[in-house]
Amino acid sequence: MKDILDTVILVMFVIMVAMFIINFNRQQIKKHTDKIEKNEKSTQDKEAIDE
């Protein structure tokens, strides 16, 4: 019985760690995507001003 409980707790821990990593990566990707879009927009604005 203890082995089954230990296995269930270990599986739950692994799932929680995996979800944390996935969400952290998603958050970092969104942050960098927003930064790239902001840089592209500022570049387009500068080009429009230069013309």
N, CA, C and O atoms as a Tripos MOL2 file, in Angstrom:
@<TRIPOS>MOLECULE
protein
  204   203    51     0     0
PROTEIN
NO_CHARGES

@<TRIPOS>ATOM
      1 N           0.8350   -1.2010    0.0000 N.3       1 MET1
      2 CA          0.0000    0.0000    0.0000 C.3       1 MET1
      3 C           0.8710    1.2540    0.0000 C.2       1 MET1
      4 O           0.5850    2.2140   -0.7150 O.2       1 MET1
      5 N           1.9410    1.2410    0.8080 N.am      2 LYS2
      6 CA          2.8300    2.3970    0.8630 C.3       2 LYS2
      7 C           3.5210    2.6070   -0.4840 C.2       2 LYS2
      8 O           3.7330    3.7450   -0.9000 O.2       2 LYS2
      9 N           3.8710    1.5240   -1.1600 N.am      3 ASP3
     10 CA          4.5060    1.6440   -2.4700 C.3       3 ASP3
     11 C           3.5780    2.3220   -3.4620 C.2       3 ASP3
     12 O           4.0160    3.1620   -4.2480 O.2       3 ASP3
     13 N           2.3070    1.9690   -3.4340 N.am      4 ILE4
     14 CA          1.3370    2.5680   -4.3460 C.3       4 ILE4
     15 C           1.1980    4.0560   -4.0470 C.2       4 ILE4
     16 O           1.1710    4.8770   -4.9630 O.2       4 ILE4
     17 N           1.1100    4.4010   -2.7720 N.am      5 LEU5
     18 CA          0.9820    5.7990   -2.3680 C.3       5 LEU5
     19 C           2.2220    6.5960   -2.7770 C.2       5 LEU5
     20 O           2.1030    7.7060   -3.2940 O.2       5 LEU5
     21 N           3.3980    6.0380   -2.5500 N.am      6 ASP6
     22 CA          4.6410    6.7040   -2.9600 C.3       6 ASP6
     23 C           4.6690    6.9250   -4.4710 C.2       6 ASP6
     24 O           5.0800    7.9880   -4.9360 O.2       6 ASP6
     25 N           4.2390    5.9380   -5.2260 N.am      7 THR7
     26 CA          4.2130    6.0520   -6.6830 C.3       7 THR7
     27 C           3.2530    7.1440   -7.1270 C.2       7 THR7
     28 O           3.5810    7.9350   -8.0120 O.2       7 THR7
     29 N           2.0690    7.1980   -6.5220 N.am      8 VAL8
     30 CA          1.0800    8.2160   -6.8820 C.3       8 VAL8
     31 C           1.6170    9.6110   -6.5700 C.2       8 VAL8
     32 O           1.4760   10.5280   -7.3780 O.2       8 VAL8
     33 N           2.2310    9.7700   -5.4030 N.am      9 ILE9
     34 CA          2.7900   11.0790   -5.0300 C.3       9 ILE9
     35 C           3.9220   11.4620   -5.9790 C.2       9 ILE9
     36 O           4.0180   12.6220   -6.3800 O.2       9 ILE9
     37 N           4.7640   10.5300   -6.3370 N.am     10 LEU10
     38 CA          5.8580   10.8090   -7.2630 C.3      10 LEU10
     39 C           5.3250   11.2220   -8.6350 C.2      10 LEU10
     40 O           5.8310   12.1690   -9.2360 O.2      10 LEU10
     41 N           4.3180   10.5270   -9.1270 N.am     11 VAL11
     42 CA          3.7140   10.8670  -10.4240 C.3      11 VAL11
     43 C           3.1010   12.2640  -10.3670 C.2      11 VAL11
     44 O           3.2610   13.0480  -11.3030 O.2      11 VAL11
     45 N           2.3950   12.5820   -9.2720 N.am     12 MET12
     46 CA          1.7970   13.9130   -9.1350 C.3      12 MET12
     47 C           2.8760   14.9920   -9.1060 C.2      12 MET12
     48 O           2.7060   16.0560   -9.7020 O.2      12 MET12
     49 N           3.9860   14.7240   -8.4140 N.am     13 PHE13
     50 CA          5.0890   15.6800   -8.3570 C.3      13 PHE13
     51 C           5.6830   15.9080   -9.7370 C.2      13 PHE13
     52 O           5.9400   17.0480  -10.1230 O.2      13 PHE13
     53 N           5.9020   14.8360  -10.4770 N.am     14 VAL14
     54 CA          6.4660   14.9480  -11.8280 C.3      14 VAL14
     55 C           5.5300   15.7540  -12.7260 C.2      14 VAL14
     56 O           5.9890   16.5890  -13.5050 O.2      14 VAL14
     57 N           4.2230   15.5130  -12.6240 N.am     15 ILE15
     58 CA          3.2560   16.2580  -13.4300 C.3      15 ILE15
     59 C           3.2780   17.7390  -13.0580 C.2      15 ILE15
     60 O           3.2220   18.5980  -13.9380 O.2      15 ILE15
     61 N           3.3600   18.0430  -11.7600 N.am     16 MET16
     62 CA          3.4030   19.4430  -11.3310 C.3      16 MET16
     63 C           4.6550   20.1390  -11.8510 C.2      16 MET16
     64 O           4.5790   21.2790  -12.3100 O.2      16 MET16
     65 N           5.7990   19.4750  -11.7880 N.am     17 VAL17
     66 CA          7.0420   20.0540  -12.2930 C.3      17 VAL17
     67 C           6.9420   20.2690  -13.8010 C.2      17 VAL17
     68 O           7.3660   21.3090  -14.3070 O.2      17 VAL17
     69 N           6.3890   19.3040  -14.5180 N.am     18 ALA18
     70 CA          6.2330   19.4320  -15.9710 C.3      18 ALA18
     71 C           5.3270   20.6070  -16.3180 C.2      18 ALA18
     72 O           5.6270   21.3670  -17.2380 O.2      18 ALA18
     73 N           4.2210   20.7630  -15.5910 N.am     19 MET19
     74 CA          3.3100   21.8740  -15.8550 C.3      19 MET19
     75 C           3.9880   23.2110  -15.5690 C.2      19 MET19
     76 O           3.7900   24.1750  -16.3090 O.2      19 MET19
     77 N           4.7820   23.2780  -14.5090 N.am     20 PHE20
     78 CA          5.5090   24.5030  -14.1890 C.3      20 PHE20
     79 C           6.4710   24.8600  -15.3190 C.2      20 PHE20
     80 O           6.5300   26.0120  -15.7480 O.2      20 PHE20
     81 N           7.2190   23.8760  -15.7950 N.am     21 ILE21
     82 CA          8.1900   24.1280  -16.8650 C.3      21 ILE21
     83 C           7.4700   24.5680  -18.1340 C.2      21 ILE21
     84 O           7.9060   25.5140  -18.7910 O.2      21 ILE21
     85 N           6.3830   23.9030  -18.4870 N.am     22 ILE22
     86 CA          5.6370   24.2500  -19.7010 C.3      22 ILE22
     87 C           5.0940   25.6710  -19.6080 C.2      22 ILE22
     88 O           5.2250   26.4460  -20.5550 O.2      22 ILE22
     89 N           4.4870   26.0190  -18.4770 N.am     23 ASN23
     90 CA          3.9360   27.3650  -18.3260 C.3      23 ASN23
     91 C           5.0330   28.4160  -18.2920 C.2      23 ASN23
     92 O           4.8530   29.5030  -18.8390 O.2      23 ASN23
     93 N           6.1670   28.1200  -17.6630 N.am     24 PHE24
     94 CA          7.2710   29.0750  -17.6210 C.3      24 PHE24
     95 C           7.8060   29.3140  -19.0290 C.2      24 PHE24
     96 O           8.0770   30.4540  -19.4070 O.2      24 PHE24
     97 N           7.9570   28.2520  -19.7990 N.am     25 ASN25
     98 CA          8.4340   28.4030  -21.1760 C.3      25 ASN25
     99 C           7.4420   29.2070  -22.0040 C.2      25 ASN25
    100 O           7.8420   30.0630  -22.7930 O.2      25 ASN25
    101 N           6.1410   28.9350  -21.8310 N.am     26 ARG26
    102 CA          5.1110   29.6710  -22.5580 C.3      26 ARG26
    103 C           5.1800   31.1650  -22.2130 C.2      26 ARG26
    104 O           5.0450   32.0180  -23.0900 O.2      26 ARG26
    105 N           5.3890   31.4690  -20.9340 N.am     27 GLN27
    106 CA          5.4830   32.8540  -20.4860 C.3      27 GLN27
    107 C           6.7140   33.5320  -21.0940 C.2      27 GLN27
    108 O           6.6350   34.6800  -21.5310 O.2      27 GLN27
    109 N           7.8360   32.8380  -21.1230 N.am     28 GLN28
    110 CA          9.0570   33.4200  -21.6900 C.3      28 GLN28
    111 C           8.9100   33.6300  -23.1920 C.2      28 GLN28
    112 O           9.3580   34.6480  -23.7200 O.2      28 GLN28
    113 N           8.2890   32.6800  -23.8850 N.am     29 ILE29
    114 CA          8.0730   32.8250  -25.3250 C.3      29 ILE29
    115 C           7.1940   34.0300  -25.6000 C.2      29 ILE29
    116 O           7.4770   34.8020  -26.5170 O.2      29 ILE29
    117 N           6.1230   34.2090  -24.8190 N.am     30 LYS30
    118 CA          5.2360   35.3610  -24.9930 C.3      30 LYS30
    119 C           5.9880   36.6610  -24.7430 C.2      30 LYS30
    120 O           5.8070   37.6330  -25.4770 O.2      30 LYS30
    121 N           6.8350   36.6890  -23.7070 N.am     31 LYS31
    122 CA          7.5920   37.8980  -23.3860 C.3      31 LYS31
    123 C           8.5060   38.2750  -24.5510 C.2      31 LYS31
    124 O           8.5660   39.4400  -24.9460 O.2      31 LYS31
    125 N           9.2140   37.2950  -25.0960 N.am     32 HIS32
    126 CA         10.1380   37.5760  -26.1940 C.3      32 HIS32
    127 C           9.3840   37.9250  -27.4810 C.2      32 HIS32
    128 O           9.8390   38.7700  -28.2510 O.2      32 HIS32
    129 N           8.2410   37.2840  -27.7180 N.am     33 THR33
    130 CA          7.4340   37.6070  -28.8950 C.3      33 THR33
    131 C           6.9320   39.0420  -28.8200 C.2      33 THR33
    132 O           6.9700   39.7720  -29.8110 O.2      33 THR33
    133 N           6.4580   39.4460  -27.6370 N.am     34 ASP34
    134 CA          6.0040   40.8260  -27.4600 C.3      34 ASP34
    135 C           7.1490   41.8050  -27.6730 C.2      34 ASP34
    136 O           6.9590   42.8660  -28.2680 O.2      34 ASP34
    137 N           8.3300   41.4560  -27.1910 N.am     35 LYS35
    138 CA          9.4970   42.3290  -27.3480 C.3      35 LYS35
    139 C           9.8630   42.4690  -28.8270 C.2      35 LYS35
    140 O          10.1820   43.5660  -29.2850 O.2      35 LYS35
    141 N           9.8170   41.3690  -29.5710 N.am     36 ILE36
    142 CA         10.1280   41.4080  -31.0050 C.3      36 ILE36
    143 C           9.1010   42.2720  -31.7400 C.2      36 ILE36
    144 O           9.4630   43.0860  -32.5900 O.2      36 ILE36
    145 N           7.8170   42.0900  -31.4080 N.am     37 GLU37
    146 CA          6.7790   42.8890  -32.0530 C.3      37 GLU37
    147 C           6.9600   44.3730  -31.7510 C.2      37 GLU37
    148 O           6.7620   45.2130  -32.6290 O.2      37 GLU37
    149 N           7.3330   44.6990  -30.5260 N.am     38 LYS38
    150 CA          7.5600   46.0920  -30.1480 C.3      38 LYS38
    151 C           8.7340   46.6650  -30.9360 C.2      38 LYS38
    152 O           8.6700   47.7980  -31.4130 O.2      38 LYS38
    153 N           9.8140   45.8770  -31.0720 N.am     39 ASN39
    154 CA         10.9760   46.3410  -31.8360 C.3      39 ASN39
    155 C          10.6190   46.5360  -33.3010 C.2      39 ASN39
    156 O          11.0490   47.5140  -33.9110 O.2      39 ASN39
    157 N           9.8390   45.6240  -33.8810 N.am     40 GLU40
    158 CA          9.4350   45.7590  -35.2780 C.3      40 GLU40
    159 C           8.5620   46.9880  -35.4700 C.2      40 GLU40
    160 O           8.7090   47.7090  -36.4570 O.2      40 GLU40
    161 N           7.6530   47.2300  -34.5280 N.am     41 LYS41
    162 CA          6.7640   48.3770  -34.6250 C.3      41 LYS41
    163 C           7.5620   49.6710  -34.5300 C.2      41 LYS41
    164 O           7.3060   50.6040  -35.2910 O.2      41 LYS41
    165 N           8.5190   49.7470  -33.6180 N.am     42 SER42
    166 CA          9.3190   50.9640  -33.4850 C.3      42 SER42
    167 C          10.1820   51.1670  -34.7320 C.2      42 SER42
    168 O          10.4150   52.3030  -35.1440 O.2      42 SER42
    169 N          10.6530   50.0780  -35.3290 N.am     43 THR43
    170 CA         11.4400   50.1790  -36.5630 C.3      43 THR43
    171 C          10.5680   50.7110  -37.7040 C.2      43 THR43
    172 O          11.0020   51.5640  -38.4790 O.2      43 THR43
    173 N           9.3450   50.2040  -37.7990 N.am     44 GLN44
    174 CA          8.4250   50.6730  -38.8390 C.3      44 GLN44
    175 C           8.0830   52.1440  -38.6290 C.2      44 GLN44
    176 O           7.9870   52.9050  -39.5920 O.2      44 GLN44
    177 N           7.8990   52.5470  -37.3690 N.am     45 ASP45
    178 CA          7.6180   53.9470  -37.0770 C.3      45 ASP45
    179 C           8.7900   54.8380  -37.4680 C.2      45 ASP45
    180 O           8.5850   55.9230  -38.0130 O.2      45 ASP45
    181 N          10.0010   54.3990  -37.2000 N.am     46 LYS46
    182 CA         11.1800   55.1750  -37.5700 C.3      46 LYS46
    183 C          11.2920   55.2920  -39.0940 C.2      46 LYS46
    184 O          11.6240   56.3580  -39.6120 O.2      46 LYS46
    185 N          11.0170   54.2010  -39.8070 N.am     47 GLU47
    186 CA         11.0720   54.2400  -41.2620 C.3      47 GLU47
    187 C          10.0270   55.1830  -41.8120 C.2      47 GLU47
    188 O          10.2910   55.8880  -42.7860 O.2      47 GLU47
    189 N           8.8460   55.2170  -41.2160 N.am     48 ALA48
    190 CA          7.7840   56.1090  -41.6690 C.3      48 ALA48
    191 C           8.1880   57.5630  -41.4380 C.2      48 ALA48
    192 O           7.8810   58.4310  -42.2550 O.2      48 ALA48
    193 N           8.8670   57.8270  -40.3380 N.am     49 ILE49
    194 CA          9.3090   59.2030  -40.0380 C.3      49 ILE49
    195 C          10.4140   59.6210  -41.0120 C.2      49 ILE49
    196 O          10.4520   60.7700  -41.4510 O.2      49 ILE49
    197 N          11.3170   58.6850  -41.3500 N.am     50 ASP50
    198 CA         12.4360   58.9990  -42.2360 C.3      50 ASP50
    199 C          11.9830   59.2860  -43.6560 C.2      50 ASP50
    200 O          12.6750   59.9990  -44.3820 O.2      50 ASP50
    201 N          10.8450   58.7550  -44.0730 N.am     51 GLU51
    202 CA         10.4050   58.9180  -45.4640 C.3      51 GLU51
    203 C           9.8340   60.2710  -45.7450 C.2      51 GLU51
    204 O           9.4250   60.5460  -46.8730 O.2      51 GLU51
@<TRIPOS>BOND
     1     1     2 1
     2     2     3 1
     3     3     4 2
     4     3     5 am
     5     5     6 1
     6     6     7 1
     7     7     8 2
     8     7     9 am
     9     9    10 1
    10    10    11 1
    11    11    12 2
    12    11    13 am
    13    13    14 1
    14    14    15 1
    15    15    16 2
    16    15    17 am
    17    17    18 1
    18    18    19 1
    19    19    20 2
    20    19    21 am
    21    21    22 1
    22    22    23 1
    23    23    24 2
    24    23    25 am
    25    25    26 1
    26    26    27 1
    27    27    28 2
    28    27    29 am
    29    29    30 1
    30    30    31 1
    31    31    32 2
    32    31    33 am
    33    33    34 1
    34    34    35 1
    35    35    36 2
    36    35    37 am
    37    37    38 1
    38    38    39 1
    39    39    40 2
    40    39    41 am
    41    41    42 1
    42    42    43 1
    43    43    44 2
    44    43    45 am
    45    45    46 1
    46    46    47 1
    47    47    48 2
    48    47    49 am
    49    49    50 1
    50    50    51 1
    51    51    52 2
    52    51    53 am
    53    53    54 1
    54    54    55 1
    55    55    56 2
    56    55    57 am
    57    57    58 1
    58    58    59 1
    59    59    60 2
    60    59    61 am
    61    61    62 1
    62    62    63 1
    63    63    64 2
    64    63    65 am
    65    65    66 1
    66    66    67 1
    67    67    68 2
    68    67    69 am
    69    69    70 1
    70    70    71 1
    71    71    72 2
    72    71    73 am
    73    73    74 1
    74    74    75 1
    75    75    76 2
    76    75    77 am
    77    77    78 1
    78    78    79 1
    79    79    80 2
    80    79    81 am
    81    81    82 1
    82    82    83 1
    83    83    84 2
    84    83    85 am
    85    85    86 1
    86    86    87 1
    87    87    88 2
    88    87    89 am
    89    89    90 1
    90    90    91 1
    91    91    92 2
    92    91    93 am
    93    93    94 1
    94    94    95 1
    95    95    96 2
    96    95    97 am
    97    97    98 1
    98    98    99 1
    99    99   100 2
   100    99   101 am
   101   101   102 1
   102   102   103 1
   103   103   104 2
   104   103   105 am
   105   105   106 1
   106   106   107 1
   107   107   108 2
   108   107   109 am
   109   109   110 1
   110   110   111 1
   111   111   112 2
   112   111   113 am
   113   113   114 1
   114   114   115 1
   115   115   116 2
   116   115   117 am
   117   117   118 1
   118   118   119 1
   119   119   120 2
   120   119   121 am
   121   121   122 1
   122   122   123 1
   123   123   124 2
   124   123   125 am
   125   125   126 1
   126   126   127 1
   127   127   128 2
   128   127   129 am
   129   129   130 1
   130   130   131 1
   131   131   132 2
   132   131   133 am
   133   133   134 1
   134   134   135 1
   135   135   136 2
   136   135   137 am
   137   137   138 1
   138   138   139 1
   139   139   140 2
   140   139   141 am
   141   141   142 1
   142   142   143 1
   143   143   144 2
   144   143   145 am
   145   145   146 1
   146   146   147 1
   147   147   148 2
   148   147   149 am
   149   149   150 1
   150   150   151 1
   151   151   152 2
   152   151   153 am
   153   153   154 1
   154   154   155 1
   155   155   156 2
   156   155   157 am
   157   157   158 1
   158   158   159 1
   159   159   160 2
   160   159   161 am
   161   161   162 1
   162   162   163 1
   163   163   164 2
   164   163   165 am
   165   165   166 1
   166   166   167 1
   167   167   168 2
   168   167   169 am
   169   169   170 1
   170   170   171 1
   171   171   172 2
   172   171   173 am
   173   173   174 1
   174   174   175 1
   175   175   176 2
   176   175   177 am
   177   177   178 1
   178   178   179 1
   179   179   180 2
   180   179   181 am
   181   181   182 1
   182   182   183 1
   183   183   184 2
   184   183   185 am
   185   185   186 1
   186   186   187 1
   187   187   188 2
   188   187   189 am
   189   189   190 1
   190   190   191 1
   191   191   192 2
   192   191   193 am
   193   193   194 1
   194   194   195 1
   195   195   196 2
   196   195   197 am
   197   197   198 1
   198   198   199 1
   199   199   200 2
   200   199   201 am
   201   201   202 1
   202   202   203 1
   203   203   204 2
@<TRIPOS>SUBSTRUCTURE
     1 MET1         2 RESIDUE 1 A MET
     2 LYS2         6 RESIDUE 1 A LYS
     3 ASP3        10 RESIDUE 1 A ASP
     4 ILE4        14 RESIDUE 1 A ILE
     5 LEU5        18 RESIDUE 1 A LEU
     6 ASP6        22 RESIDUE 1 A ASP
     7 THR7        26 RESIDUE 1 A THR
     8 VAL8        30 RESIDUE 1 A VAL
     9 ILE9        34 RESIDUE 1 A ILE
    10 LEU10       38 RESIDUE 1 A LEU
    11 VAL11       42 RESIDUE 1 A VAL
    12 MET12       46 RESIDUE 1 A MET
    13 PHE13       50 RESIDUE 1 A PHE
    14 VAL14       54 RESIDUE 1 A VAL
    15 ILE15       58 RESIDUE 1 A ILE
    16 MET16       62 RESIDUE 1 A MET
    17 VAL17       66 RESIDUE 1 A VAL
    18 ALA18       70 RESIDUE 1 A ALA
    19 MET19       74 RESIDUE 1 A MET
    20 PHE20       78 RESIDUE 1 A PHE
    21 ILE21       82 RESIDUE 1 A ILE
    22 ILE22       86 RESIDUE 1 A ILE
    23 ASN23       90 RESIDUE 1 A ASN
    24 PHE24       94 RESIDUE 1 A PHE
    25 ASN25       98 RESIDUE 1 A ASN
    26 ARG26      102 RESIDUE 1 A ARG
    27 GLN27      106 RESIDUE 1 A GLN
    28 GLN28      110 RESIDUE 1 A GLN
    29 ILE29      114 RESIDUE 1 A ILE
    30 LYS30      118 RESIDUE 1 A LYS
    31 LYS31      122 RESIDUE 1 A LYS
    32 HIS32      126 RESIDUE 1 A HIS
    33 THR33      130 RESIDUE 1 A THR
    34 ASP34      134 RESIDUE 1 A ASP
    35 LYS35      138 RESIDUE 1 A LYS
    36 ILE36      142 RESIDUE 1 A ILE
    37 GLU37      146 RESIDUE 1 A GLU
    38 LYS38      150 RESIDUE 1 A LYS
    39 ASN39      154 RESIDUE 1 A ASN
    40 GLU40      158 RESIDUE 1 A GLU
    41 LYS41      162 RESIDUE 1 A LYS
    42 SER42      166 RESIDUE 1 A SER
    43 THR43      170 RESIDUE 1 A THR
    44 GLN44      174 RESIDUE 1 A GLN
    45 ASP45      178 RESIDUE 1 A ASP
    46 LYS46      182 RESIDUE 1 A LYS
    47 GLU47      186 RESIDUE 1 A GLU
    48 ALA48      190 RESIDUE 1 A ALA
    49 ILE49      194 RESIDUE 1 A ILE
    50 ASP50      198 RESIDUE 1 A ASP
    51 GLU51      202 RESIDUE 1 A GLU
